[in-house]
Amino acid sequence: MTTPEAEPEQGGAPRPEERLEQAVRAAEQALIEYEIALETFRVEVENFSRLHEQRLGPVYARLEELEAQILEARAARTGDADDLRRADEARARLMPIPGVEELLNGWMDGDGLFPEATAMLTDRAVRPPQRVRPSEEARRLYRELARKAHPDLAQEEAERVRREEFITRVNAAYARGDEAELRELAEEWAAGPVPERRPSRGEELYARLEWLDRRKELLTLLAKELEESAIGAMLRLAPDDPDRLLEEIAEQLATQVREREAELAGVLAQD
């Protein structure tokens, strides 16, 4: 139903304020959809990064240890100053540091790899890494909440703060893939206050469009950083089957480990 405020001026041309209102609404919805896509990709990158570290971190550590052992064995055989320096540098990179257990997420302590990590390297059964991948239902709930409660829809500072605090909780629940919490948040938002949207004046609408444009530029930069990150680039190679990509990388690393072990054996055999 057309409201009196939305009726066009005589002659069929819409009022300038009406055109601005339409432009602002379109820009707001476009920005929200963009932020939803960006947050979804950020969660996917974070989850893939966690799985990558849990699955492949010990193998990378094994490769570095083998490299150090090869350099040490070569330096012990040649006694060359440059070989000794390279061996010392490689070993120094592997020396334990305070808090190493926390930094390496429980894979290694000052004495070396934990049993679970060693089991992974030797192909024995291990507990699979924790999987956090939002379900389709979680994605649906997240998108619905983001559209309804997004801070960019606020016209007053107090309302913006309320929405930002609420969306922070929504983002955290989505990152955990917690459907139950997302449903509770949807009920909470539905029961909460719905602020009145005051009619916007022309100058306020112009300022709103400028702010939305600046916000889009910032999000574009954030999206570029995610896409160009090492994990983001890997994830783009197999967006529909990241597990298979991890398996392929693991196979490549296992081959490198065998090659380094053979190289170490060859250097030691020369003594």
C-alpha positions in Angstrom: 0.0 0.0 0.0 1.4 3.4 -0.9 1.8 5.8 2.0 1.1 9.5 1.5 4.8 10.2 2.0 5.8 7.8 -0.8 3.4 9.4 -3.4 5.3 11.0 -6.3 5.1 14.7 -6.9 2.7 16.1 -9.6 3.8 15.0 -13.0 4.8 11.5 -11.9 8.4 12.4 -10.7 9.2 11.0 -7.2 10.3 13.5 -4.5 14.1 14.0 -4.1 13.8 12.7 -0.5 12.0 9.6 -1.8 14.7 8.8 -4.3 17.3 9.3 -1.5 15.4 7.0 0.8 15.3 4.3 -1.9 19.0 4.7 -2.5 19.8 4.5 1.2 17.6 1.4 1.7 19.2 -0.3 -1.3 22.8 0.6 -0.1 22.0 -0.6 3.4 20.8 -4.0 2.2 23.7 -4.4 -0.2 26.1 -3.6 2.6 24.5 -6.0 5.0 24.6 -8.8 2.4 28.2 -8.0 1.7 29.1 -8.1 5.5 27.2 -11.4 5.8 29.3 -13.0 3.0 32.5 -11.5 4.4 31.8 -12.9 8.0 30.9 -16.3 6.5 34.2 -16.4 4.6 36.1 -15.2 7.7 34.6 -18.0 9.7 35.5 -20.5 7.0 39.1 -19.2 6.8 39.4 -19.4 10.6 38.0 -22.9 10.7 40.2 -24.1 7.9 43.2 -22.5 9.6 42.5 -24.4 12.8 42.1 -27.7 11.0 45.2 -27.0 8.9 47.3 -26.4 12.1 45.8 -29.4 13.9 46.3 -31.8 11.0 49.6 -30.5 9.5 51.3 -28.6 12.3 53.2 -31.7 13.6 54.3 -32.6 10.0 55.7 -29.2 9.5 57.5 -29.5 12.8 58.9 -32.9 11.7 60.2 -31.4 8.5 62.0 -28.6 10.3 63.5 -31.1 12.8 64.8 -33.2 9.9 66.2 -30.2 8.2 68.1 -29.2 11.3 69.4 -32.8 11.8 70.6 -32.9 8.2 72.5 -29.6 8.6 74.0 -30.7 11.9 75.1 -34.0 10.4 76.6 -32.3 7.4 78.4 -29.7 9.6 79.8 -32.5 11.9 81.2 -34.2 8.9 82.7 -31.2 7.1 83.6 -28.9 10.0 83.0 -26.0 7.6 82.2 -22.7 9.4 79.3 -21.9 7.1 77.8 -25.4 7.6 78.2 -25.0 11.4 76.4 -21.6 11.3 73.5 -22.9 9.2 73.1 -25.8 11.5 73.1 -23.6 14.6 70.6 -21.3 13.0 68.3 -24.2 12.1 68.5 -25.6 15.6 67.9 -22.2 17.2 64.6 -21.9 15.3 63.5 -25.1 17.0 64.5 -24.3 20.5 61.6 -24.3 23.0 60.5 -20.9 24.2 58.4 -19.9 27.3 54.7 -20.8 26.7 55.5 -23.0 23.7 52.8 -25.5 24.7 50.1 -22.8 24.6 51.4 -21.4 21.4 51.4 -24.7 19.6 48.0 -25.7 20.9 49.1 -28.7 22.8 51.2 -30.4 20.1 54.6 -29.9 21.5 56.4 -29.1 24.8 60.0 -28.5 25.7 60.8 -32.3 25.3 59.3 -32.7 21.8 56.1 -33.8 20.3 53.2 -35.0 22.5 52.1 -38.6 22.0 49.0 -37.6 20.0 51.2 -35.7 17.5 53.6 -38.5 17.3 50.7 -40.9 16.6 49.6 -38.7 13.8 53.0 -38.8 12.2 53.2 -42.6 12.4 49.7 -43.1 10.9 48.3 -44.5 14.1 44.7 -43.8 15.0 44.3 -40.4 16.7 41.4 -38.3 17.9 40.3 -36.2 14.9 40.6 -32.5 15.2 37.6 -30.6 16.5 35.4 -29.6 13.5 33.6 -26.3 13.6 31.7 -25.7 10.4 28.3 -23.9 10.6 25.4 -26.0 9.3 22.9 -24.8 6.8 20.4 -24.1 9.6 23.1 -22.1 11.5 23.8 -20.1 8.3 20.1 -19.4 7.8 19.7 -18.2 11.4 22.8 -16.1 11.1 21.7 -14.4 7.9 18.2 -13.7 9.3 19.6 -12.2 12.5 22.2 -10.1 10.6 19.5 -8.6 8.4 17.2 -7.8 11.3 19.7 -6.6 13.9 22.6 -5.2 11.9 24.1 -2.0 13.4 24.1 -0.3 10.0 20.3 0.0 10.3 20.5 2.1 13.4 19.7 5.8 13.2 20.7 6.7 16.7 23.9 6.1 18.6 22.3 4.3 21.5 20.5 1.9 19.2 23.7 1.3 17.2 25.5 0.4 20.4 22.7 -2.0 21.4 22.8 -3.7 17.9 26.6 -3.9 17.9 26.6 -5.7 21.3 23.9 -8.1 20.1 25.6 -8.8 16.7 28.9 -9.5 18.5 27.1 -12.3 20.4 25.5 -13.5 17.1 28.9 -13.7 15.4 30.4 -15.6 18.3 27.6 -18.2 18.2 27.9 -18.5 14.4 31.6 -19.0 14.6 30.9 -21.9 17.0 28.2 -23.3 14.8 25.8 -23.2 17.8 22.3 -23.5 16.3 20.6 -23.6 19.8 22.2 -20.3 20.8 21.3 -18.7 17.5 17.7 -19.7 18.0 17.7 -18.2 21.5 19.2 -15.0 20.1 16.5 -14.8 17.5 13.8 -15.1 20.2 15.6 -12.5 22.3 15.7 -10.1 19.4 12.1 -10.7 18.5 11.1 -9.9 22.2 13.3 -6.8 22.4 12.4 -3.2 21.8 11.9 -2.2 18.2 13.0 1.4 17.8 11.0 3.8 15.7 12.6 4.9 12.5 12.4 8.6 12.3 11.8 10.2 8.9 15.2 11.2 7.4 15.9 14.6 6.1 17.7 15.1 2.8 21.0 16.1 4.3 20.9 13.1 6.7 20.3 10.8 3.8 23.2 12.2 1.9 25.4 11.7 4.9 24.1 8.2 5.3 25.0 7.3 1.8 28.5 8.7 2.2 29.0 6.6 5.4 27.7 3.5 3.7 30.2 4.0 0.8 33.1 4.4 3.2 32.0 1.3 5.1 31.9 -0.7 1.8 35.4 0.5 1.0 36.7 -0.7 4.4 35.0 -4.1 4.0 36.4 -4.5 0.5 39.9 -4.0 1.9 39.2 -6.6 4.7 37.9 -9.0 2.1 41.0 -8.6 0.0 43.2 -9.3 3.0 41.3 -12.5 3.7 41.4 -13.7 0.1 45.1 -12.9 -0.3 46.1 -14.6 3.0 47.8 -18.0 2.8 44.9 -19.8 4.3 42.3 -17.9 2.2 44.2 -18.7 -1.0 44.2 -22.4 -0.1 40.6 -22.4 0.8 39.7 -20.9 -2.5 41.3 -23.8 -4.3 38.7 -26.2 -2.8 35.8 -24.2 -1.3 33.4 -27.2 -1.5 35.8 -29.9 -0.2 38.5 -28.4 2.1 39.0 -31.8 3.8 40.3 -33.2 0.5 42.6 -30.3 0.1 44.1 -31.0 3.5 44.5 -34.7 2.6 46.4 -33.7 -0.6 48.7 -31.3 1.3 49.3 -34.0 4.0 50.3 -36.5 1.2 52.7 -34.0 -0.2 54.2 -33.3 3.2 54.5 -37.0 4.0 56.5 -37.4 0.7 58.8 -34.6 1.8 59.3 -36.2 5.2 60.3 -39.5 3.6 62.7 -37.6 1.3 64.3 -35.8 4.2 64.6 -39.0 6.2 66.4 -40.6 3.3 68.6 -37.6 2.9 69.5 -37.7 6.6 70.3 -41.4 6.4 72.5 -40.7 3.4 74.5 -38.0 5.2 74.9 -40.1 8.3 76.1 -43.1 6.2 79.0 -41.0 4.9 80.6 -40.9 8.3 
